[in-house]
Amino acid sequence: MTLPVLLIALLGLRGLGALGVRRFATWPAAAAHALAIMLVMTASAHFVPAGVTVMPTHDDLVRMVPPAVPFPSATVYLTGVLELLGALGLVIPRTRRAAGYCLALLFVVMLPANIYAATADVPLAGEPASPLWQRVPEQVLYIAVALWAARGAGARTLRRALHGSPAAPSRS
């Protein structure tokens, strides 16, 4: 479900950019916001109580944590908070670059949990585990989108965000 959310948000936001909404005027900016939307959705699962059946719950995600990781419940809460902070960082132009790089690192760190969940057949929301051949490429795609959003937040974008639009050069 996360991949369709990312793709639909990306196309919708870039469409708004094509219609003149400057915030989404570039593909990387639209990608940053689309990834933020996806992260708010995925991070919410980190806090969902047991008994909810329409989406993965905190307990589902705890079962995904490899046995070697200490404090799995706390780890799930921490990664949920980090995803929410990353989403916030992506929508703020000044922090987009740092957020994109940090999220790429977070996705790399979370890859073993996805591999473990696929190989141990950990179900999510009562559904069978998605296969490894699907999970790894999706995770690589999320890493790529985070890096794309980070690289799209170039120095010019950062300068504009920090100092406003650059003044026109004087002709004296």
C-alpha positions as CSV (number, residue, x, y, z in Angstrom):
1,M,0.0,0.0,0.0
2,T,2.9,2.4,0.6
3,L,4.2,2.3,-3.0
4,P,0.8,3.4,-4.5
5,V,0.5,6.2,-1.9
6,L,4.0,7.4,-2.9
7,L,3.3,7.3,-6.6
8,I,-0.1,8.8,-6.5
9,A,1.0,11.6,-4.2
10,L,4.1,12.3,-6.4
11,L,2.0,12.5,-9.6
12,G,-0.7,14.6,-7.9
13,L,1.7,17.0,-6.4
14,R,3.7,17.4,-9.6
15,G,0.5,17.9,-11.4
16,L,-0.2,20.8,-9.0
17,G,3.3,22.1,-9.8
18,A,2.5,22.0,-13.5
19,L,-0.6,24.1,-12.8
20,G,1.5,26.8,-11.1
21,V,1.8,25.8,-7.5
22,R,5.5,26.8,-6.9
23,R,6.0,24.5,-3.9
24,F,5.7,21.5,-6.3
25,A,7.4,23.1,-9.3
26,T,10.1,20.5,-9.6
27,W,10.1,16.7,-9.5
28,P,12.4,16.5,-6.5
29,A,10.3,19.0,-4.5
30,A,7.1,17.0,-5.3
31,A,9.0,13.8,-4.4
32,A,10.0,15.2,-1.0
33,H,6.3,16.0,-0.2
34,A,5.1,12.7,-1.6
35,L,7.6,10.8,0.5
36,A,6.5,12.9,3.5
37,I,2.8,11.9,2.9
38,M,3.9,8.2,2.7
39,L,5.9,8.5,5.9
40,V,3.1,10.0,7.9
41,M,1.0,7.0,6.8
42,T,3.7,4.4,7.6
43,A,4.7,6.1,10.8
44,S,1.1,6.0,12.1
45,A,1.3,2.2,12.2
46,H,4.1,2.5,14.8
47,F,1.6,3.8,17.3
48,V,-1.6,1.8,16.4
49,P,-2.8,-0.4,19.3
50,A,-3.4,-4.1,19.0
51,G,-6.9,-5.0,17.8
52,V,-7.0,-2.7,14.9
53,T,-7.5,-4.8,11.8
54,V,-7.4,-2.3,8.9
55,M,-3.7,-1.6,9.0
56,P,-0.5,-2.9,10.6
57,T,-0.2,-2.2,14.3
58,H,2.6,-1.6,16.7
59,D,2.6,-5.3,17.6
60,D,2.9,-6.3,14.0
61,L,5.9,-4.0,13.6
62,V,7.5,-5.3,16.8
63,R,7.3,-8.8,15.3
64,M,9.3,-7.5,12.3
65,V,12.3,-6.5,14.4
66,P,15.0,-9.1,14.2
67,P,15.7,-11.0,17.5
68,A,19.2,-9.5,17.8
69,V,17.8,-6.0,18.2
70,P,17.3,-5.1,21.8
71,F,14.1,-3.4,23.1
72,P,12.0,-4.1,19.9
73,S,8.9,-2.1,21.2
74,A,11.0,1.0,22.0
75,T,12.8,0.6,18.6
76,V,9.4,0.6,16.8
77,Y,8.3,3.7,18.6
78,L,11.7,5.4,17.9
79,T,11.6,4.6,14.2
80,G,8.0,5.9,14.1
81,V,9.1,9.2,15.6
82,L,12.1,9.4,13.3
83,E,9.8,8.8,10.3
84,L,7.5,11.7,11.4
85,L,10.4,14.0,12.0
86,G,11.8,13.1,8.6
87,A,8.5,13.8,7.0
88,L,8.4,17.2,8.6
89,G,12.0,17.9,7.6
90,L,11.1,17.1,3.9
91,V,8.4,19.7,3.7
92,I,10.6,22.5,5.1
93,P,12.9,23.6,2.3
94,R,15.7,24.6,4.8
95,T,15.8,21.1,6.3
96,R,14.9,19.0,3.2
97,R,18.5,18.1,2.3
98,A,19.4,16.9,5.8
99,A,16.1,15.1,6.2
100,G,16.5,13.3,2.8
101,Y,20.0,12.1,3.7
102,C,18.9,11.1,7.3
103,L,15.8,9.2,5.9
104,A,18.0,7.4,3.4
105,L,20.2,6.3,6.3
106,L,17.1,5.3,8.3
107,F,15.8,3.2,5.4
108,V,19.1,1.4,5.1
109,V,19.1,0.7,8.9
110,M,15.5,-0.6,8.7
111,L,16.3,-2.9,5.7
112,P,17.3,-5.8,7.9
113,A,13.8,-5.7,9.6
114,N,12.2,-5.9,6.2
115,I,14.4,-8.8,5.2
116,Y,13.7,-10.6,8.5
117,A,9.9,-10.0,8.1
118,A,10.0,-11.5,4.6
119,T,12.1,-14.5,5.5
120,A,10.4,-15.2,8.8
121,D,6.9,-14.8,7.2
122,V,5.8,-12.1,9.6
123,P,2.2,-11.1,8.7
124,L,1.1,-7.5,8.8
125,A,-2.5,-6.7,9.7
126,G,-3.4,-10.4,9.3
127,E,-2.1,-10.5,5.7
128,P,0.7,-12.8,4.7
129,A,4.2,-11.3,4.6
130,S,5.2,-9.6,1.4
131,P,8.0,-11.5,-0.4
132,L,11.6,-10.5,-0.1
133,W,11.8,-9.9,-3.9
134,Q,9.2,-7.1,-3.3
135,R,10.4,-5.7,-0.1
136,V,14.1,-5.1,-1.0
137,P,13.4,-3.2,-4.3
138,E,10.7,-1.1,-2.5
139,Q,13.2,-0.2,0.2
140,V,15.8,0.7,-2.4
141,L,13.2,2.9,-4.2
142,Y,12.5,4.7,-0.9
143,I,16.2,5.3,-0.4
144,A,16.5,6.6,-3.9
145,V,13.5,9.0,-3.5
146,A,14.9,10.3,-0.2
147,L,18.3,11.0,-1.9
148,W,16.5,12.5,-4.9
149,A,14.6,14.9,-2.6
150,A,17.8,15.7,-0.8
151,R,19.8,16.4,-3.9
152,G,17.0,18.5,-5.3
153,A,17.3,20.8,-2.4
154,G,20.3,22.5,-3.9
155,A,22.2,25.4,-2.6
156,R,20.1,27.8,-4.6
157,T,16.9,26.4,-2.9
158,L,18.6,26.6,0.5
159,R,19.8,30.2,-0.2
160,R,16.3,31.3,-1.2
161,A,14.8,29.6,1.9
162,L,17.3,31.2,4.2
163,H,17.4,34.7,2.7
164,G,14.3,35.1,0.6
165,S,14.5,35.6,-3.2
166,P,17.9,36.9,-4.2
167,A,17.9,40.6,-5.1
168,A,18.5,41.6,-8.6
169,P,22.0,42.7,-9.3
170,S,22.5,46.5,-9.4
171,R,23.5,48.1,-12.7
172,S,25.4,51.0,-11.4
